Structure formats: structure tokens, C-alpha cells
Amino acid sequence: MNLLNQLVQIFKNFGSLGRTRLMILGGVGAVSIAIVLAAALFVNKPAQETLYVGLDSPDLNQISMALAEANVDFQVGTDGSSISVPAGMTGKARLMLAERGLPNSANAGYELFDNVGSLGLTSFMQEVTRVRALEGEIARTIQSISGITAARVHIVMPEVGNFRKAEQKPTASVMIRASATTGRSAATSIRHLVASAVPGLDVDDVTILDSAGQLLASGDEASNSSLNRSLNIVQNVQQEVESNIDKALAPFLGMDNFRSSVTADLNTDAQQIQETTYDPESKVERSVRSTKEAQQSQQKQSDSATTVEQNIPQAAPEAGGSAGPESQDKSDKREEQTNYEINSKTTATTRNSYKVEKLSIAVVVNKGRIAKMVGEPADQTKVDAYLAEMQKIVASAAGIDAKRGDVVTVTAMDFLENQLLEDATGGVRVMDMLSRNLAGIINSLAFVAVAFVVVWMGLRPLVRSVSGSGSSTAFGDATPEAAGLELPDFAPASGAAGGALMDGFGSDFGFDSTEDLLSLGDDDGNFNRRVKEGPERKLSRMVEINEERAAKILRKWAIDDAA
């Protein structure tokens, strides 16, 4: 009931203020609310608005010079590719820059033909403009890929000549600004994109580089493909094993309480196997060749003596000479050849997969987390048992094979605080964020200051005046209902005198009427007792509390009585 009585008393206090005071109170409240709303709108209104983003250095320099000449305040972003102007100046600044043809990006596309007149335009100029437009359009398309912030494309088109024997081929080179992972993953896609956009351009004739000067893809990709493939396979296997370990340990350890590292030794050699199988049971007679050969020879030699007459041509040999030795040879040969057709099967196998030779896994666990899991006291035997159990979990999650010589190590160590595990550049990022939002922070502090001043200078005096009026009414009426307190005997011995004494006591000397001497040092326990005190006791208490103030009040009373 005390709260209800206090609410009723507050409404009574408002009613006792009168129409004039209520109007003043309402006006001050409305003005306070208006000031707070205006301050809130001022704080929420951005001090700077972005004019352009993703600008190149030449465009940024030209725009900065143009804004400085036009006396327009501007601010360059921390990334070095954006520029902002004060709120409300965006439209005016863009119109002014458009009159000067800014920004004139080097990646301009087919809009280059909008400013090219046909009068006096040579074929060479048309060809150069066409190549520039094509480069700009391709660069815009590459920049739309996620993770690529900037791109430049250079295309070399072959010169057309009637007396050239060998036809030249177009080539292209692309430089991108992206992270190492994004650049390597997007290099192949960019090569195919550029090759498809330029007529007659082969994929092998497109070279991709990043802003750090690292070659991402080139024409000799065939020689480097095996190396890149091996590196990608090793990284993928290591990441997959680490992911499996994290999934197994995270539910009961937490991601911040362990770190895992995997080193995989893989065999990524490409294998090509060609195998031919013959089936002797499936022979079929294809051809038969028979060869028969017979030979016969006879030799006879005379046994006559050699004389001079035999060497004379006119001399006839003697007939009936003596017979010599005779020989006769005879041979027969027969050969038969049969050819059979046998079924055969040839299998050619090409393997581009990999084989895990060895896995080395290291897991570091937070010793504090292990101690909480073990409980007090943290016995080393229990800790070792937990680590052995974790080692089994890690071995199962990673697919450890002891025959390969895989190694798993699980160690408990004291971890640093999370703040120390962050990048050293974290502080720089925080400072950049603070500098970027400095204007908003100042506006917020200004809003808080204005709200504090309004509450302190406007609402607080009003509340005090209402409370003071309620107190005056309560002690002046000297009734329990008016005071909002459940007291059996609330009124002092002399109600009128008590009310006159407490209402504005000492206000003529510049003292605060709402804080009289009777309330100093009071607490809730002594409130009822001091309300029942008589005027003499109250006067003596005031003298005890502040003799100088009481003397001034008595002196003024004496002067008033003498007058």
C-alpha cells in the first residue's frame, strides 16, 4: 500500500501546484524532450558520407585535387581506395566531378566509344580503343569474383599483314589483387574466362600473376601441373585430417582448449600400367602351310693320267680311258606349319590418385581444462589416463595405421590467455576502427552530455520542486494521509509552528529550502521519532547541528520582531 499511497500523493502534489506551475512544468518537459530528440538525430546523422569506393590511385589523386580546388572537405579511407565528403555534399561533389570526367578509371569498358568521334579516326585508333574496351570489360568481370579486389588485363592482338607467312597468336596477361588462397583457386577460372572472351586466344597463352609478383598460372602449366597437384593434395589431406580431429575433440574440450597439427607424407606419382592377357584355351586354327622338297645328285671322276697331248687343242682325247671313283646323293624334306589365332586382352590403367605413406599428428591440450575434467586433486596418473584416452580418439579420427609407421602425440600444456593468442595486428585493427568511428564517438559523447545537462538542469529541479511542495503540504496538514506514511501519531505538538518552521526554513539566507537542518544525518529508523518532536526540541537540534546557521536565523527573527 505504501507504493499506491505514494503515487496518490504524487498526483495530489501535481494538483496542488496550480495551473501556472503545471504549464511551466509541461513546457520544460516538452523542451527537454525536444532537445533530447534533436541531439539523438544529430548523433545518428553521419558526419561523412561515402563518395566513391574501389578507386585506383590515379583516380583517387585526381578526385582529391578536384575537391580541394572546389573547397570541399574530403577524407580518404584507411584502405586507400575510398573517399568520403561531409554529409549533404555527396550530390554536389558527384556533379562537379562528373563535369570533369572523373572518375576516369583505367578499367573503362565499351563506354570509351561514347567519347570517340568518327571524324578523323584512323583504323589504328579504332583497334586500340577496341582492345582497351575489351580489357576494361574483362577486368570488371574478374573483379566481380568473390575475394578479388582489383584486376588489370593486358591483351596483345596480332598485327594483320598481307605479307606475313606465319600467323601470330594473341596473348594476354592478368594481374589480380587477392589473397594467396583465393588467387590460386581462381587462376584457372580466370584463364578460361580470358581465353573465351578474346577471339583466337588459347588458354595456354594467358598468364596470371598476383599483386605480390607471384606467378599463379602460365603457359608452362603442363610442367608445373604435377607439382601444383601434389601440393594441393597434401594440403587437402592435412586439412581433412585436422577437421576430423577437431570434430572428435571439440564436444568435450572446446575449440579454444586444444590445437592440432597434421603432417602427411603422400605418394602422388602418376602411374600408367598396360597389361596384355592371352587365353591359350581359345586357340583357333587359322592357316596350314606344307612344304615337300626332294634332292638327288651324282658325281663321277675319271682316272686317266695327265699328258701333253691333253693340252693340245687339235689333239682328241683318247677314248676308253680308265674309270675313276663315282658318288651319288639323294635327300627328301617335308615341312608343315600350322598358325593358330589366340584371344588376347590388353588393359591400360592410369592412376592419378595418391597413397598415404605416413601421418604425423601432434595435439596440444590445455592443461587447465584437463585439470577441471579430472577434478581435485589433479593426480598425474588421472591426467595421463585422460591423455591416453584422447590419443585413442585422435588415432581413430585420423585413421592411423601402425604398419605405416604413423605417429600420434598428445600433450597437455598451459595455454596463454585468449587475448594473447590473437594476431599482433589486432591492436592496429582496433586503432583503425577507433579512428574511422571517431566522429561518431564524439557525437555520442556530446549526446550523453546534452542529455545529462537537460536532466540535471531541467528535470531535476522540477522533481525537487514537486517533492518540496508535497513535503510542505504533508507537514503543513500534519495528517498521515498527506505524508503518505502509515504512522499512528504523525503530527507534532504544534502543527502550525512545525509547518512554518520546516517550509522554506532559512531560505532568506540563500539556503536550500528542500534540505533543512532537521533532515541532516537522519535515517529511516529515526524519521517517525523526529516528526513527533516539539518545536523546542527541533530548535535545539538545529543549534546542535549548525550553530552559525541557527544564529543567523535567530538574528533575523529578532530584527523582524523589533521592526
ABEGO torsion letter per residue (X at the ends): XAAAAAAAAAAAAAAAAEAAAAAAAAAAAAAAAAAAAAAAAAAABBABBBABBGBBAAAAAAAAAAAAAAGBBBBBBAAGABBBBBBGAAAAAAAAAAAAGOBBBAABBAAAAAABBABGBBAAAAAAAAAAAAAAAAAAAAAABBGBABBBBBBBBBBBBAABABBBBBBBBBBBBBBAAAAAAAAAAAAAAAAAABBGBBAAABBBBBAAGBBABBAAAAAAAAAAAAAAAAAAAAAAAAAAAAAAAAAAAEAAABBBBBBBBBBABBBBBBBBBBBAAABBBABBBBBBBBBBBBBBBBABBBBAAAABAABBBBBGBBBBBBBBBBBBBBBBBBBBBBBBBBBBBBBABBBBABBBBBBBBBAAAAAAAAEOBBBAAAAAAAAAAAAAAAAAAAGBBAAAGBBBBBBBBBBBBAAAABBAAAAAAAAAAAAAAAAAAAAAAAAAAAAAAAAAAAAAAAAAAAAAAAAAAAAAAGBAAAAGBBBABABBABAAAAAAAABGBGAAAGBBAABBAAABGBBAAAAAAAAABBAAAAAAAAAAABAAAAAAAAAAAAAAAAX
